[in-house]
Amino acid sequence: MADESTDERTYCVVHNDEEQYSIWLADRDLPLGWYREGFEGLKQACLDHIDTVWTDMRPLSLRRRMEQASQA
C-alpha cells in the first residue's frame, strides 16, 4: 500500500445510484453499482473534486422521500 504522502497512483471519482461519491484506483474494475464520474487524478485532487460536487450528503432516495413529504 502506498504511503499517503508519496501516493502517486491515479484515482477516479465514482458515484452510485444514490448519488454518493467515492474514489477508486483508476486501473481497477469498479465494484457493482458504482460508475465513473469522469474526473481522474491524484488522490487529493479527487477528494477535492468530490468536495466541490457532492454538496448534499443525503442519499438520493432520502432526498426524494423528503421532497414528496413536503409536497403532501
Backbone as a chain_set.jsonl record, in Angstrom:
{"seq": "MADESTDERTYCVVHNDEEQYSIWLADRDLPLGWYREGFEGLKQACLDHIDTVWTDMRPLSLRRRMEQASQA", "coords": {"N": [[0.848, -1.175, 0.0], [0.495, 2.222, -0.754], [2.194, 4.959, 0.777], [0.518, 7.719, 2.219], [1.694, 10.267, 1.766], [3.336, 9.877, -0.381], [1.873, 8.817, -2.412], [1.403, 8.29, -5.653], [-0.4, 7.263, -7.366], [-3.056, 6.94, -9.819], [-6.333, 7.929, -9.388], [-9.91, 7.566, -9.724], [-12.943, 9.421, -9.679], [-15.919, 8.192, -8.417], [-19.423, 7.286, -8.451], [-22.586, 6.239, -7.061], [-25.921, 4.839, -7.549], [-27.347, 6.198, -5.642], [-26.297, 8.639, -5.638], [-23.976, 9.013, -4.17], [-20.576, 9.629, -3.463], [-17.209, 8.506, -4.119], [-13.744, 7.458, -4.199], [-11.676, 5.565, -6.439], [-9.143, 3.316, -7.398], [-7.836, 4.007, -10.545], [-7.009, 2.071, -12.37], [-8.331, -0.237, -11.778], [-11.103, -2.53, -11.88], [-14.414, -1.405, -11.39], [-16.479, -1.805, -8.465], [-19.646, -3.522, -8.416], [-22.465, -1.502, -9.086], [-21.284, 0.979, -8.941], [-20.111, 3.863, -10.681], [-18.062, 5.539, -13.07], [-17.37, 8.943, -12.663], [-16.038, 10.765, -14.161], [-13.858, 12.329, -13.509], [-10.389, 12.195, -12.98], [-7.292, 11.677, -11.249], [-4.612, 12.502, -8.954], [-4.904, 11.244, -5.581], [-5.627, 13.261, -3.615], [-6.499, 15.325, -5.289], [-8.768, 14.167, -6.4], [-10.338, 13.837, -4.094], [-10.653, 16.526, -3.415], [-12.149, 17.35, -5.616], [-14.52, 15.917, -5.196], [-15.369, 17.221, -2.898], [-16.289, 19.586, -4.027], [-18.389, 18.845, -5.724], [-20.166, 17.14, -4.406], [-22.512, 18.172, -2.739], [-24.71, 17.707, -1.175], [-25.075, 15.46, 1.203], [-26.998, 13.592, 1.714], [-28.536, 10.488, 0.801], [-29.921, 9.908, -2.472], [-32.464, 8.648, -2.517], [-33.494, 9.298, 0.014], [-33.606, 12.112, -0.161], [-35.554, 12.344, -2.143], [-37.8, 11.189, -0.849], [-38.129, 13.007, 1.223], [-38.733, 15.298, -0.226], [-41.16, 14.537, -1.418], [-42.71, 14.26, 0.879], [-42.811, 16.884, 1.756], [-44.402, 18.023, -0.141], [-46.813, 16.937, 0.237]], "CA": [[0.0, 0.0, 0.0], [1.283, 3.449, -0.866], [2.155, 5.932, 1.863], [-0.303, 8.877, 1.83], [2.498, 11.399, 1.32], [4.041, 9.551, -1.624], [0.946, 8.096, -3.286], [1.359, 8.906, -6.987], [-1.305, 6.486, -8.206], [-4.187, 7.659, -10.392], [-7.651, 7.535, -8.883], [-11.046, 8.158, -10.426], [-14.101, 9.711, -8.838], [-17.026, 7.302, -8.76], [-20.675, 7.531, -7.738], [-23.547, 5.142, -7.183], [-27.282, 5.272, -7.89], [-27.834, 7.083, -4.579], [-25.514, 9.868, -5.819], [-22.923, 9.069, -3.172], [-19.3, 9.669, -4.163], [-16.026, 7.91, -3.528], [-12.653, 7.351, -5.161], [-11.286, 4.196, -6.737], [-7.949, 3.286, -8.237], [-8.294, 4.1, -11.932], [-6.669, 0.883, -13.155], [-9.073, -1.397, -11.267], [-12.522, -2.618, -12.221], [-15.281, -0.849, -10.349], [-17.431, -2.734, -7.866], [-21.0, -3.402, -8.944], [-23.26, -0.41, -8.573], [-20.513, 2.221, -8.952], [-19.891, 4.353, -12.045], [-17.077, 6.625, -13.183], [-17.961, 10.271, -12.737], [-15.334, 11.457, -15.235], [-12.675, 13.023, -13.011], [-9.282, 11.345, -12.559], [-6.094, 12.39, -10.827], [-4.046, 12.04, -7.694], [-5.923, 11.026, -4.555], [-6.115, 14.506, -3.021], [-7.249, 16.065, -6.313], [-10.086, 13.534, -6.494], [-11.078, 14.183, -2.881], [-11.017, 17.935, -3.542], [-13.237, 17.42, -6.597], [-15.73, 15.439, -4.516], [-15.811, 18.304, -2.004], [-16.992, 20.632, -4.778], [-19.589, 18.361, -6.427], [-21.086, 16.411, -3.512], [-22.939, 19.232, -1.826], [-25.778, 17.199, -0.312], [-24.629, 14.117, 1.573], [-28.12, 12.665, 1.876], [-28.764, 9.625, -0.349], [-30.962, 10.375, -3.387], [-33.778, 8.127, -2.113], [-33.95, 10.09, 1.159], [-33.975, 13.437, -0.659], [-36.841, 12.214, -2.856], [-38.864, 10.981, 0.143], [-38.337, 14.271, 1.942], [-39.407, 16.213, -1.154], [-42.549, 14.092, -1.531], [-43.379, 14.554, 2.153], [-43.044, 18.331, 1.855], [-45.431, 18.373, -1.113], [-48.084, 16.307, 0.651]], "C": [[0.895, 1.241, 0.0], [1.101, 4.324, 0.372], [1.375, 7.153, 1.369], [0.533, 10.001, 1.227], [3.214, 11.133, 0.004], [3.166, 8.806, -2.63], [0.818, 8.839, -4.614], [0.425, 8.149, -7.928], [-2.449, 7.363, -8.714], [-5.484, 7.058, -9.881], [-8.713, 8.121, -9.81], [-12.158, 8.394, -9.413], [-15.245, 8.844, -9.337], [-18.261, 7.706, -7.965], [-21.589, 6.336, -7.927], [-24.932, 5.708, -7.488], [-27.895, 6.192, -6.84], [-27.104, 8.427, -4.617], [-24.55, 10.101, -4.662], [-21.601, 8.927, -3.915], [-18.198, 8.974, -3.381], [-14.899, 7.992, -4.558], [-12.268, 5.889, -5.3], [-10.026, 4.258, -7.585], [-8.367, 3.136, -9.698], [-8.021, 2.844, -12.742], [-7.402, -0.376, -12.698], [-10.517, -1.348, -11.74], [-13.339, -2.081, -11.056], [-16.153, -1.939, -9.747], [-18.817, -2.508, -8.47], [-21.724, -2.238, -8.282], [-22.543, 0.929, -8.53], [-20.146, 2.57, -10.386], [-18.86, 5.474, -12.03], [-17.798, 7.951, -13.388], [-17.293, 11.093, -13.835], [-14.073, 12.166, -14.8], [-11.644, 12.002, -12.572], [-8.114, 12.209, -12.136], [-5.502, 11.759, -9.588], [-5.148, 11.997, -6.644], [-6.491, 12.333, -4.015], [-6.904, 15.341, -4.022], [-8.652, 15.486, -6.456], [-10.941, 13.869, -5.273], [-11.513, 15.645, -2.915], [-12.172, 18.119, -4.52], [-14.558, 16.991, -5.958], [-16.267, 16.523, -3.584], [-16.596, 19.373, -2.749], [-18.291, 20.139, -5.404], [-20.601, 17.665, -5.531], [-21.529, 17.368, -2.415], [-24.053, 18.801, -0.882], [-25.477, 15.74, -0.015], [-25.773, 13.105, 1.719], [-28.256, 11.786, 0.631], [-29.955, 10.142, -1.183], [-32.344, 9.905, -2.943], [-34.336, 8.913, -0.922], [-34.37, 11.48, 0.71], [-35.324, 13.392, -1.364], [-37.992, 12.036, -1.874], [-39.172, 12.27, 0.89], [-39.057, 15.288, 1.053], [-40.878, 15.835, -1.3], [-43.335, 14.429, -0.274], [-43.692, 16.045, 2.275], [-44.132, 18.793, 0.901], [-46.802, 17.828, -0.743], [-48.901, 17.217, 1.542]], "O": [[1.922, 1.283, 0.678], [0.01, 4.418, 0.935], [1.55, 7.577, 0.226], [0.104, 10.627, 0.258], [3.653, 12.072, -0.66], [3.675, 8.229, -3.591], [0.192, 9.898, -4.68], [0.451, 8.362, -9.141], [-2.771, 8.391, -8.119], [-5.699, 5.847, -9.936], [-8.448, 9.048, -10.575], [-12.293, 7.667, -8.428], [-15.506, 8.773, -10.538], [-18.162, 8.38, -6.94], [-21.396, 5.525, -8.833], [-25.091, 6.916, -7.663], [-28.864, 6.894, -7.127], [-27.279, 9.255, -3.724], [-24.336, 11.234, -4.231], [-21.516, 8.183, -4.892], [-18.247, 8.868, -2.155], [-15.081, 8.528, -5.651], [-12.5, 5.081, -4.401], [-9.87, 5.164, -8.403], [-9.152, 2.253, -10.043], [-8.733, 2.573, -13.709], [-7.115, -1.469, -13.187], [-11.079, -0.278, -11.97], [-12.995, -2.279, -9.89], [-16.527, -2.89, -10.434], [-19.114, -1.424, -8.972], [-21.609, -2.02, -7.076], [-23.137, 1.925, -8.12], [-19.899, 1.686, -11.206], [-18.799, 6.26, -11.084], [-18.723, 8.051, -14.194], [-17.903, 12.012, -14.381], [-13.281, 12.572, -15.65], [-11.976, 11.046, -11.87], [-7.96, 13.337, -12.606], [-5.839, 10.635, -9.217], [-6.193, 12.631, -6.796], [-7.71, 12.499, -3.96], [-7.876, 15.997, -3.648], [-9.619, 16.231, -6.615], [-12.131, 14.153, -5.406], [-12.622, 15.97, -2.491], [-13.065, 18.935, -4.292], [-15.589, 17.632, -6.159], [-17.479, 16.722, -3.492], [-17.478, 20.006, -2.169], [-19.212, 20.933, -5.6], [-21.783, 17.608, -5.869], [-20.987, 17.367, -1.31], [-24.308, 19.475, 0.116], [-25.61, 14.883, -0.889], [-25.533, 11.903, 1.834], [-28.107, 12.283, -0.486], [-30.881, 10.744, -0.64], [-33.299, 10.681, -2.986], [-35.54, 9.164, -0.864], [-35.4, 11.981, 1.162], [-36.144, 14.297, -1.202], [-39.045, 12.653, -2.035], [-40.332, 12.584, 1.156], [-39.895, 16.051, 1.533], [-41.747, 16.707, -1.304], [-44.494, 14.837, -0.352], [-44.723, 16.422, 2.833], [-44.727, 19.849, 1.111], [-47.817, 18.205, -1.328], [-49.991, 16.841, 1.975]]}, "num_chains": 1, "name": "protein.A"}
